[in-house]
């Protein structure tokens, strides 16, 4: 599932509601704070659906990204659990499921991964920004083979002596070499983790395969 596909689903839903008379372009303009000509051009595809308008449309229709994922197209969906807590500096790696929260994702997408699980990054975890931002929700593939042989081309969720991190890593000899996208995190992640007396699976907890970002409110953009 891509953001382009989610935008298309939202536009299809809006056009259905306008076409059926459930809501008018004038009312959408009034509720979102955008002009009616702008709404008209977005609905007919003459203008792109930018984040500020997307957020305003979702709010005025009382919808969420989960509603767009869980469409009525006949595509099978599957619940994915969320780990309780956040991953980042001064946060222990989450170890239990938040049974009150989940996300629906296409079953065909999830079938590519082993024991997929959702994990939220803490507000101060910016090791991989801007690829992965603080407070992002990430989907982890927990396949053992991928965790035993990580490669720099992917991003991984790591458990590092009482705190969590997301970064690139690769096994080199008897150590795990870590590479961040930037050096902004405090405290910084180590350059490497010795593995002589540790099971790499206790460190590399999953590979990041999907990122979900909550859109900010218009007045904060």
N, CA, C and O of each residue as an XYZ file, in Angstrom:
884
protein
N       0.845     -1.184      0.000
C       0.000      0.000      0.000
C       0.888      1.244      0.000
O       1.771      1.363      0.850
N       0.675      2.177     -0.937
C       1.463      3.387     -1.044
C       0.610      4.603     -0.700
O      -0.617      4.511     -0.661
N       1.257      5.747     -0.449
C       0.516      6.968     -0.175
C      -0.262      7.417     -1.411
O      -1.327      8.021     -1.290
N       0.273      7.122     -2.609
C      -0.453      7.440     -3.837
C      -1.781      6.684     -3.880
O      -2.804      7.249     -4.267
N      -1.768      5.415     -3.486
C      -2.983      4.617     -3.483
C      -3.978      5.130     -2.437
O      -5.182      5.172     -2.691
N      -3.471      5.522     -1.259
C      -4.354      6.073     -0.233
C      -4.996      7.376     -0.701
O      -6.174      7.615     -0.433
N      -4.230      8.225     -1.401
C      -4.780      9.474     -1.928
C      -5.855      9.184     -2.972
O      -6.886      9.856     -3.015
N      -5.607      8.182     -3.811
C      -6.597      7.829     -4.829
C      -7.888      7.355     -4.176
O      -8.978      7.715     -4.620
N      -7.770      6.550     -3.125
C      -8.962      6.058     -2.436
C      -9.757      7.208     -1.816
O     -10.987      7.216     -1.860
N      -9.041      8.181     -1.237
C      -9.731      9.318     -0.644
C     -10.452     10.124     -1.706
O     -11.595     10.531     -1.498
N      -9.809     10.366     -2.843
C     -10.447     11.112     -3.931
C     -11.655     10.354     -4.480
O     -12.691     10.956     -4.762
N     -11.526      9.048     -4.630
C     -12.667      8.245     -5.107
C     -13.841      8.362     -4.143
O     -14.987      8.508     -4.568
N     -13.554      8.297     -2.837
C     -14.608      8.394     -1.832
C     -15.272      9.773     -1.862
O     -16.495      9.876     -1.767
N     -14.473     10.824     -1.994
C     -15.013     12.184     -2.052
C     -15.895     12.379     -3.278
O     -16.977     12.959     -3.186
N     -15.434     11.897     -4.418
C     -16.218     12.032     -5.642
C     -17.535     11.254     -5.548
O     -18.557     11.692     -6.075
N     -17.504     10.091     -4.870
C     -18.744      9.332     -4.660
C     -19.718     10.118     -3.798
O     -20.909     10.174     -4.105
N     -19.224     10.729     -2.715
C     -20.083     11.483     -1.814
C     -20.644     12.733     -2.484
O     -21.808     13.076     -2.280
N     -19.824     13.413     -3.282
C     -20.295     14.600     -4.004
C     -21.287     14.194     -5.089
O     -22.318     14.843     -5.269
N     -20.972     13.116     -5.815
C     -21.853     12.659     -6.887
C     -23.207     12.194     -6.390
O     -24.209     12.354     -7.088
N     -23.256     11.615     -5.181
C     -24.520     11.131     -4.626
C     -25.303     12.225     -3.909
O     -26.433     11.997     -3.478
N     -24.712     13.410     -3.778
C     -25.374     14.509     -3.088
C     -25.217     14.468     -1.585
O     -25.833     15.267     -0.881
N     -24.397     13.543     -1.071
C     -24.215     13.434      0.377
C     -23.520     14.669      0.932
O     -23.777     15.083      2.063
N     -22.636     15.255      0.128
C     -21.940     16.479      0.519
C     -21.627     17.256     -0.751
O     -21.446     16.662     -1.814
N     -21.563     18.552     -0.651
C     -21.295     19.396     -1.823
C     -19.868     19.925     -1.784
O     -19.227     19.940     -0.733
N     -19.380     20.359     -2.941
C     -18.060     20.966     -2.981
C     -18.027     22.241     -2.147
O     -17.009     22.557     -1.530
N     -19.138     22.975     -2.128
C     -19.188     24.197     -1.337
C     -19.047     23.876      0.152
O     -18.339     24.575      0.877
N     -19.722     22.818      0.601
C     -19.629     22.450      2.020
C     -18.218     21.940      2.344
O     -17.689     22.249      3.412
N     -17.609     21.174      1.452
C     -16.232     20.724      1.672
C     -15.292     21.913      1.804
O     -14.388     21.918      2.639
N     -15.518     22.924      0.964
C     -14.683     24.125      1.019
C     -14.850     24.831      2.359
O     -13.869     25.271      2.958
N     -16.095     24.938      2.833
C     -16.356     25.619      4.096
C     -15.753     24.855      5.275
O     -15.204     25.465      6.192
N     -15.854     23.524      5.253
C     -15.361     22.715      6.366
C     -13.836     22.647      6.412
O     -13.249     22.579      7.491
N     -13.197     22.666      5.250
C     -11.742     22.518      5.196
C     -10.995     23.843      5.214
O      -9.806     23.883      5.531
N     -11.698     24.948      4.867
C     -11.030     26.241      4.819
C     -10.352     26.524      3.495
O      -9.659     27.532      3.365
N     -10.535     25.660      2.511
C      -9.991     25.883      1.177
C     -11.098     26.412      0.261
O     -12.280     26.227      0.552
N     -10.727     27.066     -0.840
C     -11.727     27.643     -1.732
C     -12.438     26.550     -2.530
O     -11.894     25.466     -2.743
N     -13.671     26.853     -2.969
C     -14.419     25.875     -3.751
C     -13.726     25.559     -5.076
O     -13.687     24.391     -5.465
N     -13.163     26.576     -5.805
C     -12.426     26.236     -7.031
C     -11.252     25.285     -6.774
O     -10.960     24.411     -7.589
N     -10.585     25.468     -5.627
C      -9.467     24.580     -5.300
C      -9.977     23.151     -5.083
O      -9.398     22.197     -5.603
N     -11.061     23.008     -4.313
C     -11.653     21.691     -4.080
C     -12.077     21.066     -5.405
O     -11.834     19.883     -5.643
N     -12.709     21.857     -6.263
C     -13.167     21.361     -7.565
C     -11.994     20.826     -8.388
O     -12.087     19.745     -8.970
N     -10.903     21.569     -8.438
C      -9.743     21.156     -9.241
C      -9.074     19.909     -8.673
O      -8.560     19.079     -9.423
N      -9.080     19.777     -7.338
C      -8.511     18.580     -6.723
C      -9.358     17.358     -7.065
O      -8.822     16.306     -7.412
N     -10.682     17.495     -6.967
C     -11.564     16.354     -7.221
C     -11.503     15.887     -8.672
O     -11.657     14.695     -8.940
N     -11.284     16.790     -9.597
C     -11.221     16.376    -11.009
C      -9.795     16.024    -11.448
O      -9.570     15.655    -12.600
N      -8.831     16.141    -10.520
C      -7.450     15.741    -10.814
C      -6.583     16.803    -11.419
O      -5.460     16.517    -11.835
N      -7.079     18.050    -11.483
C      -6.284     19.129    -12.075
C      -5.232     19.655    -11.102
O      -4.239     20.249    -11.521
N      -5.452     19.435     -9.794
C      -4.486     19.828     -8.773
C      -4.224     18.636     -7.865
O      -5.085     17.775     -7.682
N      -3.036     18.600     -7.306
C      -2.669     17.459     -6.454
C      -3.288     17.605     -5.071
O      -3.612     18.705     -4.624
N      -3.443     16.464     -4.406
C      -3.991     16.417     -3.046
C      -2.826     16.522     -2.068
O      -2.167     15.522     -1.782
N      -2.562     17.737     -1.546
C      -1.399     17.943     -0.685
C      -1.740     17.615      0.772
O      -2.917     17.506      1.115
N      -0.730     17.455      1.631
C      -0.963     16.987      3.004
C      -1.935     17.841      3.811
O      -2.750     17.296      4.556
N      -1.870     19.189      3.681
C      -2.743     20.045      4.481
C      -4.209     19.796      4.147
O      -5.043     19.693      5.047
N      -4.529     19.697      2.854
C      -5.919     19.445      2.454
C      -6.338     18.021      2.828
O      -7.469     17.801      3.262
N      -5.442     17.066      2.662
C      -5.753     15.681      3.041
C      -6.156     15.600      4.504
O      -7.159     14.976      4.850
N      -5.363     16.237      5.357
C      -5.652     16.209      6.794
C      -7.004     16.861      7.087
O      -7.777     16.351      7.897
N      -7.288     17.988      6.431
C      -8.549     18.692      6.655
C      -9.735     17.858      6.169
O     -10.781     17.840      6.818
N      -9.585     17.169      5.036
C     -10.669     16.339      4.510
C     -10.956     15.153      5.417
O     -12.115     14.824      5.667
N      -9.911     14.517      5.907
C     -10.099     13.384      6.809
C     -10.826     13.815      8.077
O     -11.696     13.101      8.576
N     -10.461     14.998      8.598
C     -11.115     15.474      9.817
C     -12.592     15.798      9.589
O     -13.445     15.428     10.396
N     -12.890     16.490      8.485
C     -14.283     16.908      8.293
C     -15.184     15.728      7.943
O     -16.395     15.802      8.149
N     -14.616     14.637      7.416
C     -15.401     13.445      7.106
C     -15.332     12.411      8.229
O     -15.916     11.332      8.133
N     -14.602     12.763      9.307
C     -14.449     11.852     10.450
C     -13.854     10.513     10.006
O     -14.340      9.447     10.385
N     -12.798     10.589      9.201
C     -12.117      9.400      8.689
C     -10.686      9.368      9.203
O     -10.151     10.379      9.658
N     -10.074      8.187      9.122
C      -8.663      8.021      9.438
C      -8.006      7.234      8.313
O      -8.678      6.724      7.416
N      -6.675      7.144      8.375
C      -5.957      6.339      7.377
C      -6.423      4.892      7.423
O      -6.498      4.227      6.389
N      -6.743      4.395      8.641
C      -7.208      3.012      8.778
C      -8.490      2.786      7.983
O      -8.689      1.704      7.429
N      -9.373      3.804      7.919
C     -10.610      3.667      7.154
C     -10.314      3.511      5.666
O     -10.999      2.762      4.968
N      -9.297      4.216      5.181
C      -8.935      4.105      3.768
C      -8.278      2.759      3.476
O      -8.459      2.197      2.396
N      -7.515      2.243      4.441
C      -6.903      0.938      4.259
C      -7.956     -0.160      4.250
O      -7.865     -1.120      3.485
N      -8.950     -0.006      5.105
C      -9.993     -1.017      5.221
C     -11.135     -0.681      4.274
O     -12.235     -0.357      4.723
N     -10.890     -0.754      2.975
C     -11.885     -0.364      1.982
C     -12.872     -1.491      1.730
O     -12.794     -2.553      2.348
N     -13.801     -1.246      0.817
C     -14.845     -2.221      0.512
C     -14.634     -2.851     -0.865
O     -15.593     -3.278     -1.509
N     -13.404     -2.906     -1.306
C     -13.125     -3.374     -2.663
C     -13.078     -4.895     -2.761
O     -12.914     -5.433     -3.856
N     -13.220     -5.595     -1.642
C     -13.137     -7.047     -1.668
C     -11.737     -7.561     -1.368
O     -11.527     -8.771     -1.285
N     -10.773     -6.655     -1.205
C      -9.416     -7.058     -0.880
C      -9.374     -7.507      0.585
O      -9.829     -6.785      1.472
N      -8.830     -8.689      0.830
C      -8.769     -9.217      2.192
C      -7.764     -8.422      3.023
O      -6.664     -8.110      2.566
N      -8.168     -8.100      4.256
C      -7.297     -7.376      5.162
C      -7.048     -8.207      6.419
O      -7.804     -9.121      6.748
N      -5.976     -7.863      7.098
C      -5.588     -8.604      8.298
C      -5.154     -7.629      9.381
O      -4.506     -6.621      9.098
N      -5.512     -7.932     10.616
C      -5.104     -7.082     11.727
C      -3.619     -7.265     12.038
O      -3.097     -8.380     12.022
N      -2.954     -6.149     12.319
C      -1.558     -6.195     12.765
C      -1.499     -5.547     14.138
O      -1.976     -4.427     14.323
N      -0.919     -6.244     15.094
C      -0.854     -5.738     16.463
C       0.223     -4.674     16.601
O       1.157     -4.600     15.802
N       0.070     -3.851     17.635
C       1.027     -2.803     17.957
C       1.696     -3.131     19.280
O       1.028     -3.482     20.252
N       3.034     -3.015     19.313
C       3.741     -3.182     20.564
C       3.476     -1.990     21.459
O       3.440     -0.852     20.990
N       3.288     -2.245     22.766
C       3.038     -1.176     23.723
C       4.336     -0.442     24.027
O       5.394     -1.056     24.163
N       4.240      0.883     24.133
C       5.424      1.686     24.419
C       6.032      2.258     23.153
O       5.497      2.085     22.058
N       7.148      2.938     23.314
C       7.817      3.597     22.190
C       9.278      3.177     22.129
O       9.870      2.791     23.137
N       9.848      3.257     20.931
C      11.242      2.869     20.707
C      12.094      4.122     20.562
O      11.786      5.001     19.757
N      13.163      4.201     21.344
C      14.047      5.347     21.223
C      14.974      5.474     22.407
O      15.074      4.557     23.221
N      15.667      6.622     22.517
C      16.594      6.846     23.631
C      15.871      6.768     24.972
O      14.761      7.278     25.124
N      16.505      6.134     25.921
C      15.970      6.022     27.287
C      14.659      5.241     27.368
O      13.932      5.339     28.356
N      14.364      4.471     26.332
C      13.181      3.615     26.321
C      13.624      2.165     26.136
O      14.314      1.852     25.166
N      13.246      1.295     27.036
C      13.523     -0.117     26.827
C      12.754     -0.637     25.635
O      11.695     -0.106     25.302
N      13.267     -1.663     24.991
C      12.599     -2.170     23.798
C      11.233     -2.745     24.196
O      11.158     -3.543     25.130
N      10.152     -2.354     23.506
C       8.811     -2.876     23.849
C       8.779     -4.396     23.801
O       9.390     -5.013     22.929
N       8.057     -4.997     24.752
C       8.053     -6.462     24.810
C       6.666     -7.053     24.995
O       6.530     -8.256     25.220
N       5.623     -6.211     24.899
C       4.277     -6.760     24.996
C       3.340     -6.033     24.040
O       3.579     -4.882     23.672
N       2.284     -6.711     23.648
C       1.349     -6.183     22.666
C       0.304     -5.307     23.339
O      -0.194     -5.630     24.418
N      -0.023     -4.191     22.687
C      -1.123     -3.344     23.125
C      -2.395     -3.927     22.510
O      -2.681     -3.690     21.337
N      -3.140     -4.670     23.281
C      -4.284     -5.401     22.751
C      -5.450     -4.491     22.370
O      -6.394     -4.934     21.716
N      -5.390     -3.232     22.773
C      -6.469     -2.306     22.447
C      -6.252     -1.595     21.118
O      -7.143     -0.891     20.642
N      -5.081     -1.769     20.515
C      -4.749     -1.034     19.294
C      -4.246     -1.980     18.214
O      -3.459     -2.887     18.486
N      -4.704     -1.763     17.001
C      -4.216     -2.534     15.857
C      -4.465     -1.724     14.588
O      -5.130     -0.688     14.622
N      -3.932     -2.199     13.485
C      -4.131     -1.568     12.183
C      -4.484     -2.655     11.180
O      -3.962     -3.768     11.248
N      -5.378     -2.325     10.244
C      -5.756     -3.257      9.188
C      -4.886     -2.991      7.960
O      -4.842     -1.866      7.463
N      -4.199     -4.017      7.471
C      -3.381     -3.910      6.268
C      -3.744     -5.047      5.322
O      -4.207     -6.095      5.771
N      -3.541     -4.858      4.012
C      -3.875     -5.913      3.050
C      -3.150     -7.218      3.376
O      -1.941     -7.226      3.611
N      -3.903     -8.322      3.387
C      -3.320     -9.622      3.718
C      -2.247    -10.020      2.715
O      -1.259    -10.655      3.085
N      -2.431     -9.651      1.443
C      -1.443    -10.009      0.414
C      -0.109     -9.319      0.672
O       0.948     -9.869      0.362
N      -0.156     -8.115      1.238
C       1.056     -7.374      1.591
C       1.732     -8.017      2.798
O       2.945     -8.223      2.801
N       0.945     -8.332      3.818
C       1.507     -8.907      5.038
C       2.064    -10.304      4.824
O       2.952    -10.736      5.559
N       1.551    -11.021      3.819
C       2.003    -12.391      3.559
C       3.480    -12.449      3.175
O       4.087    -13.519      3.223
N       4.057    -11.328      2.801
C       5.471    -11.296      2.405
C       6.410    -11.331      3.606
O       7.616    -11.522      3.446
N       5.864    -11.148      4.811
C       6.700    -10.990      5.991
C       6.407    -12.061      7.043
O       5.365    -12.715      7.016
N       7.357    -12.220      7.971
C       7.225    -13.190      9.057
C       6.915    -12.476     10.362
O       7.649    -11.581     10.782
N       5.826    -12.879     10.997
C       5.407    -12.287     12.280
C       5.464    -10.760     12.256
O       6.108    -10.161     13.118
N       4.809    -10.120     11.294
C       4.851     -8.650     11.243
C       4.235     -8.032     12.484
O       3.246     -8.534     13.018
N       4.826     -6.943     12.935
C       4.357     -6.253     14.136
C       4.564     -4.756     13.938
O       5.508     -4.337     13.268
N       3.677     -3.950     14.525
C       3.811     -2.500     14.449
C       4.529     -1.972     15.682
O       4.413     -2.527     16.774
N       5.272     -0.889     15.485
C       6.059     -0.303     16.563
C       6.076      1.207     16.367
O       6.316      1.687     15.259
N       5.824      1.957     17.431
C       5.882      3.419     17.320
C       7.213      3.932     17.846
O       7.683      3.500     18.899
N       7.819      4.859     17.107
C       9.066      5.469     17.549
C       8.760      6.583     18.547
O       7.709      7.221     18.478
N       9.674      6.804     19.457
C       9.496      7.864     20.437
C       9.667      9.226     19.764
O      10.186      9.319     18.652
N       9.228     10.270     20.447
C       9.290     11.625     19.890
C      10.717     12.133     19.770
O      10.960     13.124     19.080
N      11.680     11.468     20.437
C      13.072     11.911     20.361
C      13.948     10.933     19.573
O      15.175     11.028     19.618
N      13.326      9.994     18.853
C      14.108      9.058     18.037
C      14.209      9.615     16.608
O      13.317      9.414     15.783
N      15.317     10.317     16.340
C      15.498     10.922     15.015
C      16.769     10.433     14.329
O      17.324     11.118     13.470
N      17.225      9.234     14.718
C      18.462      8.681     14.165
C      18.419      8.555     12.649
O      19.427      8.771     11.977
N      17.238      8.201     12.100
C      17.125      7.967     10.665
C      16.342      9.054      9.941
O      15.982      8.875      8.777
N      16.069     10.183     10.604
C      15.369     11.290      9.933
C      16.227     11.822      8.782
O      17.444     11.923      8.932
N      15.633     12.160      7.648
C      14.191     12.265      7.395
C      13.547     10.990      6.820
O      12.352     10.999      6.526
N      14.303      9.904      6.654
C      13.704      8.682      6.109
C      12.641      8.144      7.054
O      11.547      7.776      6.625
N      12.963      8.099      8.340
C      12.011      7.693      9.374
C      12.028      8.786     10.420
O      13.076      9.081     10.995
N      10.866      9.399     10.676
C      10.780     10.555     11.568
C      10.346     10.139     12.977
O       9.756      9.073     13.157
N      10.640     10.984     13.979
C      10.144     10.722     15.334
C       8.629     10.547     15.345
O       7.906     11.243     14.631
N       8.163      9.617     16.157
C       6.739      9.304     16.341
C       6.123      8.568     15.156
O       4.914      8.334     15.154
N       6.909      8.195     14.151
C       6.387      7.382     13.051
C       5.968      6.007     13.561
O       6.502      5.501     14.548
N       5.020      5.431     12.877
C       4.611      4.049     13.133
C       5.274      3.189     12.062
O       5.109      3.451     10.870
N       6.030      2.154     12.479
C       6.743      1.328     11.514
C       6.285     -0.126     11.613
O       5.921     -0.604     12.687
N       6.309     -0.808     10.493
C       5.986     -2.231     10.444
C       7.290     -3.010     10.366
O       8.144     -2.720      9.528
N       7.444     -4.008     11.247
C       8.666     -4.807     11.290
C       8.426     -6.198     10.727
O       7.410     -6.831     11.016
N       9.371     -6.666      9.919
C       9.430     -8.065      9.492
C      10.404     -8.762     10.439
O      11.567     -8.372     10.540
N       9.918     -9.806     11.138
C      10.754    -10.455     12.155
C      11.324    -11.789     11.675
O      11.611    -12.667     12.489
N      11.490    -11.946     10.368
C      12.076    -13.176      9.830
C      13.478    -13.375     10.407
O      14.301    -12.461     10.374
N      13.746    -14.571     10.935
C      15.012    -14.829     11.611
C      16.200    -14.717     10.668
O      17.239    -14.186     11.059
N      16.077    -15.202      9.440
C      17.202    -15.172      8.501
C      17.643    -13.737      8.221
O      18.840    -13.453      8.177
N      16.680    -12.832      8.031
C      17.019    -11.439      7.775
C      17.653    -10.763      8.976
O      18.505     -9.887      8.822
N      17.243    -11.162     10.168
C      17.802    -10.573     11.378
C      19.214    -11.098     11.666
O      20.035    -10.385     12.243
N      19.493    -12.333     11.270
C      20.835    -12.879     11.487
C      21.841    -12.311     10.488
O      23.041    -12.282     10.759
N      21.356    -11.866      9.347
C      22.259    -11.364      8.301
C      21.788     -9.996      7.811
O      21.424     -9.851      6.644
N      21.791     -8.982      8.697
C      21.342     -7.655      8.280
C      22.305     -7.034      7.271
O      23.498     -7.338      7.262
N      21.769     -6.166      6.428
C      22.580     -5.493      5.410
C      22.325     -3.991      5.489
O      21.246     -3.564      5.899
N      23.314     -3.192      5.098
C      23.210     -1.751      5.219
C      22.088     -1.156      4.367
O      21.635     -0.041      4.626
N      21.644     -1.894      3.358
C      20.597     -1.373      2.491
C      19.236     -1.285      3.147
O      18.335     -0.658      2.589
N      19.049     -1.894      4.319
C      17.774     -1.866      5.029
C      17.911     -1.132      6.359
O      19.019     -0.843      6.811
N      16.767     -0.836      6.979
C      16.723     -0.193      8.290
C      16.162     -1.197      9.287
O      15.211     -1.915      8.980
N      16.749     -1.248     10.479
C      16.378     -2.254     11.464
C      16.011     -1.602     12.798
O      16.485     -0.515     13.127
N      15.162     -2.290     13.552
C      14.853     -1.890     14.921
C      15.760     -2.696     15.839
O      15.790     -3.925     15.767
N      16.501     -2.003     16.705
C      17.509     -2.648     17.538
C      17.222     -2.451     19.019
O      16.649     -1.441     19.427
N      17.631     -3.438     19.818
C      17.593     -3.341     21.269
C      19.025     -3.201     21.747
O      19.830     -4.119     21.591
N      19.350     -2.030     22.341
C      20.737     -1.717     22.688
C      20.863     -1.386     24.174
O      20.706     -0.230     24.569
N      21.140     -2.382     24.985
C      21.444     -2.163     26.411
C      20.450     -1.222     27.081
O      20.837     -0.181     27.612
N      19.186     -1.582     27.057
C      18.188     -0.803     27.777
C      17.532      0.311     27.000
O      16.676      1.014     27.538
N      17.909      0.493     25.740
C      17.251      1.488     24.917
C      17.072      0.939     23.513
O      17.724     -0.032     23.131
N      16.181      1.567     22.743
C      15.922      1.118     21.388
C      16.457      2.101     20.366
O      16.773      3.246     20.691
N      16.554      1.642     19.122
C      17.026      2.505     18.040
C      16.576      1.933     16.705
O      16.341      0.732     16.580
N      16.460      2.799     15.715
C      16.312      2.356     14.331
C      17.510      2.894     13.563
O      17.820      4.083     13.637
N      18.176      2.024     12.832
C      19.344      2.449     12.064
C      19.702      1.365     11.049
O      19.096      0.293     11.027
N      20.673      1.654     10.229
C      21.224      0.646      9.322
C      22.291     -0.137     10.088
O      22.959      0.410     10.965
N      22.444     -1.402      9.756
C      23.469     -2.197     10.430
C      23.859     -3.382      9.558
O      23.132     -3.780      8.648
N      25.031     -3.933      9.863
C      25.515     -5.113      9.137
C      26.519     -5.842     10.022
O      27.313     -5.227     10.733
N      26.461     -7.155      9.957
C      27.413     -7.949     10.749
C      28.762     -7.979     10.046
O      28.854     -8.313      8.865
N      29.812     -7.623     10.793
C      31.181     -7.654     10.276
C      32.016     -8.426     11.291
O      32.314     -7.911     12.369
N      32.393     -9.652     10.956
C      33.131    -10.494     11.890
C      32.283    -10.810     13.105
O      31.177    -11.336     12.979
N      32.805    -10.487     14.294
C      32.089    -10.777     15.539
C      31.427     -9.525     16.117
O      31.189     -9.439     17.322
N      31.136     -8.566     15.252
C      30.496     -7.330     15.721
C      29.401     -6.900     14.750
O      29.419     -7.247     13.569
N      28.459     -6.143     15.276
C      27.410     -5.550     14.469
C      27.743     -4.076     14.300
O      27.778     -3.329     15.278
N      27.990     -3.651     13.059
C      28.344     -2.260     12.772
C      27.064     -1.471     12.527
O      26.219     -1.888     11.734
N      26.913     -0.316     13.214
C      25.710      0.498     13.137
C      25.994      1.796     12.375
O      27.041      2.417     12.554
N      25.057      2.189     11.533
C      25.186      3.430     10.764
C      23.866      4.196     10.837
O      22.821      3.671     10.453
N      23.912      5.438     11.329
C      22.726      6.289     11.403
C      22.687      7.212     10.183
O      23.701      7.442      9.524
N      21.500      7.729      9.902
C      21.350      8.655      8.776
C      21.892     10.030      9.133
O      22.301     10.788      8.253
N      21.896     10.354     10.428
C      22.396     11.641     10.893
C      22.944     11.470     12.304
O      22.829     10.391     12.886
N      23.524     12.496     12.844
C      24.128     12.409     14.171
C      23.396     13.213     15.217
O      24.005     13.659     16.189
N      22.079     13.413     15.037
C      21.349     14.315     15.919
C      20.920     13.668     17.230
O      20.618     14.374     18.192
N      20.888     12.371     17.284
C      20.321     11.714     18.466
C      21.188     11.902     19.707
O      22.417     11.881     19.643
N      20.515     12.084     20.826
C      21.206     12.197     22.119
C      20.483     11.314     23.143
O      19.295     11.517     23.394
N      21.182     10.333     23.742
C      22.579      9.979     23.478
C      22.737      9.283     22.133
O      21.803      8.636     21.659
N      23.911      9.408     21.509
C      24.113      8.790     20.194
C      24.152      7.273     20.287
O      24.435      6.717     21.348
N      23.868      6.610     19.183
C      23.979      5.159     19.147
C      25.454      4.780     19.000
O      26.230      5.564     18.456
N      25.856      3.604     19.469
C      27.263      3.198     19.338
C      27.614      2.908     17.880
O      26.734      2.695     17.046
N      28.916      2.904     17.590
C      29.360      2.582     16.230
C      29.266      1.086     15.946
O      29.071      0.667     14.805
N      29.407      0.296     16.998
C      29.312     -1.155     16.806
C      28.891     -1.820     18.116
O      29.012     -1.242     19.196
N      28.391     -3.059     17.989
C      27.971     -3.846     19.143
C      28.688     -5.194     19.078
O      28.480     -5.940     18.121
N      29.526     -5.534     20.064
C      30.200     -6.842     20.062
C      29.171     -7.970     20.156
O      28.194     -7.870     20.897
N      29.400     -9.030     19.406
C      28.464    -10.155     19.391
C      29.088    -11.445     19.896
O      28.464    -12.504     19.829
N      30.316    -11.365     20.402
C      31.013    -12.585     20.820
C      30.219    -13.362     21.856
O      30.227    -14.593     21.839
N      29.532    -12.667     22.759
C      28.779    -13.337     23.828
C      27.291    -13.016     23.752
O      26.570    -13.174     24.738
N      26.831    -12.569     22.595
C      25.417    -12.209     22.450
C      24.838    -12.853     21.210
O      25.527    -13.025     20.204
N      23.577    -13.205     21.286
C      22.858    -13.691     20.117
C      22.380    -12.469     19.346
O      21.719    -11.596     19.907
N      22.711    -12.408     18.074
C      22.352    -11.246     17.273
C      20.838    -11.018     17.249
O      20.386     -9.890     17.050
N      20.052    -12.079     17.450
C      18.598    -11.938     17.444
C      18.103    -11.138     18.650
O      17.010    -10.572     18.615
N      18.911    -11.090     19.724
C      18.545    -10.283     20.884
C      18.773     -8.799     20.621
O      18.239     -7.948     21.333
N      19.561     -8.491     19.607
C      19.872     -7.096     19.256
C      19.016     -6.636     18.081
O      18.335     -5.614     18.166
N      19.053     -7.390     16.986
C      18.293     -7.040     15.784
C      16.898     -7.637     15.921
O      16.719     -8.842     15.747
N      15.920     -6.812     16.226
C      14.587     -7.304     16.547
C      13.636     -7.329     15.348
O      12.595     -7.983     15.400
N      13.980     -6.632     14.283
C      13.126     -6.658     13.096
C      13.613     -5.690     12.038
O      14.345     -4.745     12.332
N      13.197     -5.936     10.792
C      13.537     -5.052      9.666
C      12.344     -4.158      9.354
O      11.216     -4.634      9.230
N      12.599     -2.871      9.229
C      11.531     -1.922      8.911
C      11.133     -2.078      7.447
O      11.959     -1.914      6.550
N       9.858     -2.397      7.213
C       9.401     -2.635      5.840
C       8.302     -1.673      5.413
O       7.926     -1.657      4.241
N       7.775     -0.867      6.338
C       6.695      0.068      6.002
C       6.638      1.133      7.076
O       6.837      0.842      8.255
N       6.366      2.369      6.673
C       6.320      3.493      7.604
C       5.002      4.231      7.427
O       4.602      4.529      6.302
N       4.329      4.524      8.528
C       3.088      5.300      8.509
C       3.327      6.580      9.297
O       3.769      6.540     10.445
N       3.032      7.717      8.671
C       3.275      9.011      9.315
C       1.972      9.768      9.469
O       1.234      9.950      8.501
N       1.686     10.210     10.692
C       0.482     10.989     10.946
C       0.687     12.406     10.427
O       1.702     13.038     10.721
N      -0.278     12.905      9.650
C      -0.164     14.254      9.113
C      -0.347     15.277     10.223
O      -1.226     15.118     11.071
N       0.486     16.346     10.230
C       0.337     17.370     11.267
C      -0.882     18.231     10.983
O      -1.334     18.286      9.840
N      -1.431     18.911     11.996
C      -2.544     19.830     11.752
C      -2.078     20.988     10.884
O      -0.898     21.337     10.915
N      -2.986     21.602     10.102
C      -2.602     22.662      9.158
C      -1.854     23.810      9.796
O      -0.935     24.352      9.182
N      -2.221     24.211     11.035
C      -1.577     25.382     11.637
C      -0.177     25.103     12.119
O       0.507     26.020     12.573
N       0.283     23.834     12.034
C       1.657     23.522     12.468
C       2.572     23.298     11.277
O       3.767     23.064     11.461
N       2.035     23.365     10.043
C       2.848     23.140      8.842
C       3.500     24.439      8.405
O       4.227     24.462      7.412
